[in-house]
Amino acid sequence: MSWKEVDKGWGDQAKVWAAVMEPRWWPEFDAVLRATGVGEGSQYLDIACGSGLMLNMASRRGANVHGLDASERLLSLAKRRTPAADIRHGDMNNLPWEDGTFDIATSCRGIWGPNQDALNEAARVLKPGGLMGLSFFSAGREASQIGRAFHAIRRISEHEIEWSQQLGEIGLEGRAEEMCEAAGLIPGERQSLAFDLEGADLDHEVRAWMSAGPAWMAIQERGANEVENSLREELADLEEEGIGVRTQVLIEFVVAQKPS
Ligand SMILES: C[S@@+](CC[C@H](N)C(=O)[O-])C[C@H]1O[C@@H](n2cnc3c(N)ncnc32)[C@H](O)[C@@H]1O
């Protein structure tokens, strides 16, 4: 799929993604911002920034924030949240900034297994000595609770079976580090993070997942009712009386440095 078509899926439920799904990932955003040292005066770029919660968090830490995503409708929300930020519509494989612009770049589940070109671009726009924070699902996600949501979508979508496997390869042992090295970056030790995505109830949880790009693909193939029912069935037993639906996520990340 061309980057110009990304908005069809990721933008379709943009306001639901921004209000219901994206905020649940704040522990990942916080960990990557802290590990890369984003702070007062950092020239900072978030690649595949979506609706821009991470950009907003970086801006509250005093950084000069820049973001890029292929979905115009997600970016409208990012701009509304952080009006002073430099937020651009474009392709992560062809960043519209000059070589050596940023102290820090990040991408949270935005650069995946097949996206070496995007990581090369990230390395290009970093200053010498600059840091790249790259986070992704642990390869163990299939066995973790969040694997169930992906399974619910994949089991009814031909497209998602193959695509999701390719995307997920970045989580395999050593793979993200190899990608960083191929981009000319020196990766630090891989770090991991576990947290729960919180849903008030099953309806809330299903609504959150229906707003994600992979669900949109499945909806095109099988219709919204079928995707919704599949998610409902797969996630039902994660609901707890008085607690809601809590889904454990395993995230890993690498901080890699551009040689000085
Ligand atoms: C899993 S979401 C992550 C968004 C954000 N980093 C977050 O954590 O909420 C993947 C994002 O990648 C964006 N995307 C997909 N292909 C892209 C491309 N070629 N260039 C830029 N953004 C892209 C989508 O629009 C979507 O916002």
The ligand as a Gaussian input file, in Angstrom:
#p B3LYP/6-31G(d) Opt

LIG

0 1
 C        0.539000       1.786000      15.277000
 S        0.294000       3.447000      14.745000
 C        1.370000       4.279000      15.897000
 C        1.085000       5.748000      16.003000
 C        1.807000       6.452000      17.167000
 N        3.245000       6.296000      17.089000
 C        1.267000       5.925000      18.479000
 O        2.017000       5.211000      19.160000
 O        0.102000       6.194000      18.815000
 C        1.154000       3.495000      13.209000
 C        1.187000       4.883000      12.547000
 O        2.014000       4.828000      11.371000
 C        1.471000       5.722000      10.404000
 N        2.054000       5.348000       9.103000
 C        1.879000       4.194000       8.405000
 N        2.638000       4.204000       7.273000
 C        3.305000       5.391000       7.263000
 C        4.249000       5.985000       6.370000
 N        4.665000       5.369000       5.250000
 N        4.753000       7.197000       6.686000
 C        4.347000       7.854000       7.806000
 N        3.451000       7.331000       8.692000
 C        2.948000       6.117000       8.430000
 C       -0.022000       5.522000      10.560000
 O       -0.768000       6.581000      10.008000
 C       -0.149000       5.422000      12.095000
 O       -0.347000       6.707000      12.659000

